[in-house]
Amino acid sequence: MILGALVTHPVTIFLIVLAIILIAPVVLTRLKIPHIIGLIVAGALVGPYGFHVLDNDSSFSIFGQVGLLYLMFLAGLEIDMYHLRRNLRRGVVFGLITFFVPMVMGVAASIYLLHTSTLTAFLLASMYASHTLIAYPVAQRFGLTKSPAVLISVVGTIVAVIGALLILAGAVNINATGSVSLWQATLFGGKILVYCLGVLYVYPRLTRWFFKHYSEKVTQYVYVLAMVFLSSWLSGAIGLEPVLGAFFAGLVLNRYIPSNSPLMNSIEFVGNALFIPYFLIGVGMMINVGVIFAGNTLLVALVMLAVALISKWLSAWGMQNLYGMQSADRQMMFGLTTAHTAVALAVVTIGYNMILPDGSRMMDETILNGTMLVILITCAMAPIVTSHAAAKIKIRMLQEEPEEDAREQDRVNNILVPVSNPITAPALTETALLTRLHRAGRHTDRLFALHVRNDNSQASKSVGEMALKLATDTAAGVDTDINCIERFDINTVAGIINTVQERDISEIILGMHRKSTVIDSFLGVKIEQLLKSVNCMMLIQRCYIPLNTVTRIVVFVPQKAEYETGFRKWVLTMGNLAREVGCRIIFCASPEQQPMIRGIIHAAQLWIRHEYRDYSSADDFTLLANRVLDDDLMVVISARPNSVSYSGDMVGIEQLIQKYFTRNNLCIIYPEQFGDVEPTFTFTDPLGSDISTTASPLWISIRGRLSRLNALKKRLTHRHRTKKRL
């Protein structure tokens, strides 16, 4: 019944939609009801079958279709590919179960209870077999996108929807020709194969090239959307549902959009704020509650609803018992696979428009209205069931997390990013964001951006303000706070050292030094002074390409590196980088070090692809020059002088880097170590060294020898005192 006045002005329509998107979650959150239900119910109230405030016009059709594609794209984009491969077999099994069980029950119920023809029974059963991941945002908000139950449900959705579409295509073909065409089925399978191979081959190469040449986030966002809708259009052109094309594009682009990147944050923000709510409101506007009580619609709808719910529950129950899963996993799989929207509407619409030889429709209005009731109830149940299951799984995951050392849990990792150049500030900040450690499933590290200046000129102030602003914008792109520090100090080194002491910094991320003179050292005087003055981990990088386009991370581990204090920390840092980027990591380490690295990765549950190559001497480092590609990231674990893993090979490796790795993406890590901090003053300048001059190599050598003699003297004195006590 129409109880309201139809709104046709575009501004008013958009205002009403925004009000629904804003108010529905706020009200239903207090009632502890998933806001997805609120959007669907609100769409039913303001739609043509409610108060008819809004009409289900082309705008809702367009935005609703975009929202559905966006939802499936996000589902593919947020899947952890490592976990997906681990659960692929179980997902396929679940897909076959959740397809055939509803098919068998649907055909039997349609023939013996609804008294339909065999062709109509198969077509209606394909509607029961298909489902839509409408409750996926619930699992996403709980942080369960890597949960086995969620991944199995996602893979099962792909299998079930493809099976339903094949049944739909076969029913249409039989209705048109009167028989099944083997040629048409073979041609359809060939189109699917060509489409999948084409996207798998073209998309990664084109995306890597585009991201290398265009780093502006808006441009990258538009490119990603264009690729998604191109894949959806191609999927629809060959006879598949466009939602499958969007999901497939998300899987392929998953590798190039890290979860903690500004681009990923923009994609999620736009989808969750506009497109997906539009889709949910559009689903509600298609529901006509008034026709349920007309004729025998209610009886037919109850039969259809019982088949839809029982078949999906039996599928989840069978999967639980087959693989020994827990009840919360069964509820999660049932909640994610119980909602029927897009494919169900497509099946019923096609069946309603098919005219049989006797002039009747293959699916009459009773089945059409019954389908609307199935959509209403399943869309309302799915978020509730998923929410209850997600809470149980989240609690179980927190209880099963490995217990770390108490000191490690309480310690907050403070990362310092010195930004002296606005050009390199975003890249260094992005590295800090991608290498952050995870504790209890969340980031607890604090980021600091530092700019040190030693003059009050307007040019120096402008450079500092711009560098800090770019660092802040990069961190804000992933909803992360970064503390900006601008300080006036004697020189850059003194400013960094003072900040390290004041803020209890545990990690420094720097850009690599560029040689300006012939006698200039590889690291530069400033970095060499920092290495002698601070004990925290230092990461020095030089990247010619964005980190999200790196294909492999190759880590060179020197002898005795496992005895350093910061061994575990740099392994976790590189493991987090590999997980965020989505690439494999190769450790070139000795056979004694490899089990220790494996143990750290396994205990932290990083779930990354990690490989190992035996390393026996420094000569093996030269062989890497021909094996490290331009798209790889070469990581060298170095050592400070006088440390346990320091040897004469370290100096030789620096020379080899200058000779053979000038064109490669490079990262040098100096692990954290304990010990006395050496002062940075010299005899020529007691307050510090001038950053505009370069110390002579002879003085550096003499100073190194004096440092080693002082360290030896301290150890001998300590040993003598210990003997006297004994």
N, C-alpha and C positions, 0 to 999 in steps of 0.2 A: 504494500500500500504506500502510495506517495503521500508523505506528510509534510514535506518541506518544499522550498522554492529552489528550482534548479539554478545553479551558479554557472555562468558561462564566461565571465571575464577572466582572462589568463592570470592577472595579478591576484585576483581573489582566490582562484583555484589553487595557485601555488602557496598562497598564505595559509589556506585551510590545511593543505598537505603538510606544510612545515609545522603548523600547530599540532597536528596529530603526531608527527614524528617527535616533537618535543614533549608533549604532555603524556602520551601513552606510556613510555618507559618510566617516567617519574611517578605516575600514579600506581602502576602495577608493581613497581619495585617495592613499594611499601606494603603491598598485599602479597609479596613473595610469589608473584606470578611472572613467568617469562614475558618480556615485553613483546616478543614475537606474536603471542596470542593477542595482545592489545592492538597491534597494528592490523591484524587480520579482522578482528571484531570491529575496529573503527572503520575499516573499509566497508564491511557489511552494513554498518549503520548509516554511513553517508552515501553509500552507493545507490544504484537504481532500484534495488530490492529492499532498501531501508527507507530512510527519510528522503532519499533522492536529492540530497544537497549537491552532489557531484554526479556527473554522468561518466560512464565507463567509455570514454572516447578514445581517440587515437593517441592522445598524449600518455594516458595510462598504459595503453598497449605498447607504445614504444619504450617508455621508461621501465615498464614492468619486464619486458623482454630483455632490456639492457641489464636490469637488476638481477634477473635469473642467470644471465651469462656471467655477470660480475661475481655472483655467488659461487658458481662453479669454477671460475677462474681463480678466485681466492682459495678455494679448496685444493686446487692443484698446486698453487703457488706456495702454500704454507706447509705442504707435506715434506717431511724430511726424507730425502731420497734413499738414504741408507736404511732407515726404518721401513720404508716402502718395499725395498728389495728383500728385507728379512721377512716381511709378512705377505709377500706377493702370492706365494703358494696357498697360504691359508685364506687370503682374500679371494682368490679364484674359486677355491672350494666353497667358501661361503656364498659367492656370487651364483654358483651353480645351484646350491641348496635353496637360496632365497628366490631363485627363478623357477625351478621345477616344482617346488612344493606349492606355491600359489597357483602355478599353471594347472597342476593336477586337481587341486581343490576347486579352482575356479571353473574348470571345464565340467567337473562333476556337479557342482552346485548350479551352474547355468542350465545344464541339460535336465537334471532331475528335480530341481526346485523352482527355477524360473521358466523352465520349458522353452528354451530358445533353441535355435538351430545349432548344428555343430560348428559352422563357420562363425556364427555370432558368439558361441561359447569360447572358442579359441581367442577371438578378438577381445572379449571381455576379460578373459583370464590374463592376457598380456597387460591389461591395466592393473590387475592385482600384483603381477610380478614386478612391475616397474615401481620406482619410488623416487623421491626428490630429497636431497640433503638440506631440507629446510631448517633443521635443528643444528646444523653444523656450527653456526655462530655461537651456540651455547657451549659446545666443546671448545671452541676457539677462546672464549673468554675465560674458561677454566684452565687454559694452557695445556690442553690434552691433545693437540694436533699430532703429537708423536706417540700417543698411546696405541698399543696394538689393537685394541677394540675399535678405535676410531679409524685406523688405517685399514683394517680388515673390512670395515663397513664402506669405506670409500672405494676400495678395489671391488667389493661386491656390488656396489652401485653401478660401476662401469659395466660389469658383466651382465647384470640383470637388465639394465637399460638397453644394451646392445641386443640381448636376446628378445626383449619386448619389441624392439624396432624391427627385428627380423620377422617376428610373427606378424607384426602389423603390415610389413611390406608383402609378406606371403598372402595374407588375407585379402589385401587390395588386389593383388595379382590374380588370385583365384576368382574374386568377384568380377573382375574385368574379362578374364579369358576363360574361366571355368576350369582351369587346371594349373598345376604347379610347373613353372618353366625352369628347367635346370640351367639353361643358358642365362636367364636373368639372375639367378642366384650366383652363378659363377662370375658374371660381370659385376655384380654388386660387391662380391668379395675382392675382386681385383681392384675396384675403385678404392675400397678401404685400404688395401695394402699400399697402393701408389700414394694415397693421401698421407698415410702415416710415415712412410719412408721420406716423402718430400719435405714434410714439416721437420722431421728429425734431422735431415741433412741441411736444409736451408736456414732454419731459424737460429741455431747456435752460431753459425758463421756470420750471418748478417747481424745478429745482436752484438757479438763481440766486436765487429768492425764499427758498428754505430756507437757503442759506448766508449770506444777508444777515441773517436773523433768528435763526439758531442757529449760534453760533461754537464751541460745545463739541465737541471732536474725537470723543468717543465717540458723541455724537448724530449727527454727520455720517457717521461710519463705518457706523452701523446704517442710516442713510438710504440710503447708497450700496448696501449689500448688499440692502436691500429693493427698490431700483430694478433691480438686476441680476436678482434672482430673479423679479420681476414681468415683466421683459422675457423671461426664459427661459420662464416659464409661458405667456405670450401666444404665444411662438413655437411651443411645443408644442401649444397649443390650435388653431392654424391648420394644423397638419400638418408644420411644420418641426422640425428637431432643436433641443432647448433650448440646445445649445452655440452655435448661431448667434445666438440671442437674447442670450446672455451676451456674446458678442463684439460684437454690435451696440451693446449698452448701454455697453461699454467705449469704443467709438468716440465715442459721443455724450457721455459723461461725461468724455472725455479732456480737453476744454477747461477744465474746472473743477477738475481735480485736478493741480496742477503736480508735476513729477517730483521737485522738491526741497522738498516740503511735508510737514509732519508727518502729514497724512492719507494721503498716498501711501506713506510709510514704514510706517504701521500696516497698510495694505492688503497690501503686499508681505510684511511680517513674518508676519502671521497665515496667509496663503496658503502661503508657502514653508515655514513651520514645522509646519503641521498638515494643512490640507486637501489640498494637492497630494500630499504623501507618502502620505496615506491612499488617494488615488486610485491611485497607482502600486502600493502594496501590494495593493490590491484587484484590479488587473489581473493581478498575479502569481498570486493565489489562484485565478484562473479557468483557469490553464494546467495541463493534464493531460498530462504527458510520457509516462506509462505507456501510453497508447492509441496512441502513434505507431507502434509496431512491431506492432500488431494488424492482421491481414489485409493489404489493399492500401492501408492508410492512409498509409504512408510514401511510396508512389509517388504517390498523389494529392496529398499534402502537398508533395512536391518539385515537382510540376507547378504547383501553386498558388503556391508560393514563388518559382519561377522567373519566372512571369508577373508577380507583384507587384513583384519587384525590377527585372527587366529593363525593364518598361514605365515605371516611375518614373525609371530611369536614362536611358532614351532620351528621356523628356520633358525632363529637365534638360539633356541633351546637345543636344537640338534648340533649346532656349531659349538656350543658350550660343552656338551658331553663328548663330542668327537675329539676335542683338543684339551679337555680338562681345564677349561677356563672357569672363572668365578662368576657368581650371580650378578655382580655389578657390571661385568663385561657383557653378559647376556642382555641386561637392561639397556646398556649403551647401544649395542647393535640393534636391538629392537626399536629404541627411540629414534635412531638415525635413519632406519629403513622403513618406518611405518607411515611416513607422510607421503601423500599422493597429490601432485599438482600438475606439473607441466605435461608429462607424458600421458597421464590419465586423461587430461583434457583433450590432448591430441587424439588419443584412441577413441574416446567417446564422440568427439566432434566428427571424426572421419566415419565412424559407424553410424552416426545420426544422419550424415549426408549421403550414405550409400542407399540407393533405391533398389530393392529387389525386383525380380520379374513380375511379381504380383502387385507391384505398386506400393508396397509397404516399406518402411524404413528398417534397416538391419537392427538399429537400436532406437527404440521409441522414446517418447518424452519421459516415460516412467524411469527408464534406465538412466537417461540424462540427468533427471532430477536426483535420482538416487546417488549418482556419482558426485553431485554437488554436496550431498550430505556426507559422503565418505571423505571428500576433501576437507569439509569443515571440521569434522571430528578428528580425523587423523592429523591435520595441521595443528589442532589445539592440543592433542595428546602428545605429539612428538617432542615439543620443547619441555613439557613437564617431566616426561619420563627421562629424557636426556639430562635434564638438570639434576634430578635425584641421583641418577647413575654417575654423573660427572663428579658430584660432591663425594660420593663413596670412593671413586677411583682416585681422586686427588688426595684424599686422606690416606689411602693405601700407598700411594706413591711417596708421600712424605714420610710415612713410617718405614718404607723399605729403602730409603736413601742411605748410602753408606755413611757411617759415623766417622767424621774426620777428627783430627786432633783438635782439642778444645782451643788451643791457642790459635790454630788456623781459622777456626770458625769465628772467633771473636775479633780477629784482626781485620781491619778495613784496609783495602788496597788503595792507596792514594797515587794516582797517575799524574805526572807533570808533563805537559806538552809545551816546551818553549817555542814561541812563534815570533820569529824576527822578520819574516817575509810574508806579506799577504798572499803571495802566489802559492806557497807551500803549506799555509795554515790549514786549509780544508783537508788536504790529504793526510797530514799528521793527525788531525783530530779524528778523521775517519778510521785511521789505524788504531787509535786508542779505543774507539767504540767497538771495533771488531775483535780486539784482543782481550776485552774485559773478561774476567773470570766469573763463573756462575756459582752461586752459593744458594742452596735450597731453592733452585729453579728460578732465581732472579739475580739481577745485577746489583751488587752492593758497593761497587767501586766508586770512588769519588774522583772526578776529573778536575784538573787545574790547568788553565791556559796562562802562560806567563810571557810577558814582553818586558825586556830590560832595556832601558835607555840611559845614556850617560851625558845627555845634553838636553836643554829645554827649548830647543828650536821647534818651530811650528811644524816643520817637515817631519822631524822625529816623532812628535806627538801624533801626527796624522797617520804615519805608518803604523804605529802601535795601535791606535784606535781601529784602523781598518783590519789589521791582523786579528785582533781580539774579537771584532764583530763577526768576521768570517768563521772563526772557531765557534763562537756562540751559535751562529745560524746553523752550522753543520750539526752540532749537538742537539739543537732544538728540533731539527728535522726528524729525530728519533725519540722525541720527548724525554731528553736527558738534560739535566742541569750541569753546567760547567762553570766553575768559579774562575772568573777572569782577574788576573793580577797584573797591574802595571806598576813597575817600581823603578826608582832612580837609584843607580848603583855605580860603583867605580867602573865596572866592566861587565860584560855578559856572564863570564864565568862566576864572578863573585855574586852576582844577582841570583844565578841558579843555585849556587851552593847555599846561600842564605835562605832561599825559599825551601830547599830540601830540608834544612834543619828546622825551620819554623813550622812547616806543614807536615812533617813526618812523612815525606815522600818515599814510596817504596819502588817506584818505577819511573824512568824518564824515557820519553820518546823524542828522538831528534832526527833532523834531516842530515843527510850525509854531507860532509865537507867537500868542497870543490877546490882543487889545487889552483892557486893563483900564481905561484912562482915555481921555478925549477927545484929549488931546495925545500919547497914546502912538503911536509909529510903527508901520508895518506889520510890519516884521520884529522889532521889539523891540530894546532896548538890548543885551541879551546877544549876540544873533546879529550885530548890527552890529559889536560889539567883536571877535567871533570872526573876522568877515570881514577886519578890518583887521590881525589878529594872526597869522593862519595863511594859508598859501598852498595847502594841499591842497584837493581838491574837497569841496564841501559840498552835501549833498542835504537839502532841507527839505521835508517832506511833510505833507499833511493829507488823509486818506482817510476818507470816511464809509462806505464799503463795503469788504469784503475785496478784496485785490488779485486773487484768482483769479476774481472775478466781473466784472472790468473787461472791457468789450467792445472798446474801442479806446484806444490811447495817442496823443495828439496833442501833438507837440513843436513849440514855437515857437522858431525859431532867429533871433537878431538879426543885423544886418549885422556883417561882419568877425569873426564868431565862429570862423571857420576858422583865424584867425591866433593864437588862444590856444593855450598849451602843452597844456592838457587837453582839446583838441577831440576827439582820437581816443578818449580814455578815457570821456568821457560818452556818446559815440555807442555804444561797446561796452556800457556799463552799461545804457543804454536798450534796446539790442538783446537783451542777455541777459534783461532783464525781459520783453520781448515774447515771447521764445522760451519762457521758463519758464511764463508765463501762458497762452501759446497764442493771443494775440490779434494783430491787425494794428496796425502803427504807422504814423502819418502824420507826415511832416516838413514843416512850413511853413517853407520856406527859399527863399533867392534862387536863381536859375538857376545861379549860379556855385558855390554850396555843394552843390547836389544831387549832382553827379558825385563829389565828395569823400566824401560820406556813403555813396553807393553803393559806392565803392571800399573803404571801411573794412569795411562789412558783408560784402562779397564776400570780401575777403582773410581775414576771421575765420571764414568759412564758418558763419555763424549760421543761414542758411536760414530766414529769417522773411519774412512778408508785409509789405513796406514800400512805402508810397506817398508821393507828393510833391505839395505845393501851392506854387505860386509866391508868394513874399512879396517885396514891394518897399518897403513903408514901414510905420511904426508904426501907421498907420491901419487896416491889415489886421488888426491884433490885435483891434480892436473887433468886427470882423465874426465872429470866432470865438465870441463870446458866444452867438450864436444857433445855432451849428453844433455846439458841444460839448454832448453829452448828459449826463444825470445818471449814466449808467453808464460814462462815459469818464474817462480820467485825463489831465488837462491838465498838460503839462510845459512850463515856461518856462525857457529858458536865459538866465540873467542874466549880469551882469559886475560885478566890483569897480570902484570908482572908480580912475581913473588906468590902467586896463587898456586893451588895444588896442581891444576891442569896446565899451567903455563910451561912452555918449552921453547926451544929455539925454532921449532917449526912454525910458531905463531907469527914470527917476523917474516918468515919465508912465504907464508900464506898471504900476508898483506901484499907482498910483491907480486904474487901470482894473480891476485884479484885485480891489481892495476893492469896487469898484462893481458889476461885472458877474459875478464868479466866486465869490461868497460861498457858493454852494450846490454848487459843483463840487469834485470830487476834484482836488487841486492838488499839484504838485511843482515846486519852484524849485531849479535847479541852478546853483551857482557853480563854473565849471570851475577846475581846478588851474592855477596860474600861478607863475612864478618871480619873485623880487624880494626886497627887504629887508622884514623883518617890522617893523611899526610897534609901538612900545610901547603898552601899554594904560593907563598911569598918566595922571592928570589933575593939575592944580595944586591941586585941593581935597583930593585923596587920593592921595599918591604911590604907595601900595601897590596901588591898584586902585579900582574903582568899586563902590558898594554896589548889590546887585541889587534892593534894596527901593525904590530911588528911580529916577526917570526923568530923564535929562538933557534940558535944554531944547532945543528945535529950533534956537534961535539959536546956542547953543554948538556944536551938532553942525555947523551950517553954517560957523561960524568955524573949527572944527577941521578940517573938510574942506578949506577954502581954505588953511589953514596946511600941511596935508599935501601938497597939490598944489604949493605954493610950495617946500617942502622937496625934493620929488621933482625939480622943475625945476632947483633949485639943484644937486642931485647930478649931473644929466645934464650941465649946463653945465660943472661942475668936471671931470667925467670927459672931456668933449670938449676942454677947455683943456689938460689933462695929455697927452692923445693927440697934440694938435698940437705940444706942446713936444717930445715924444719924436721925432716925425717931423722 
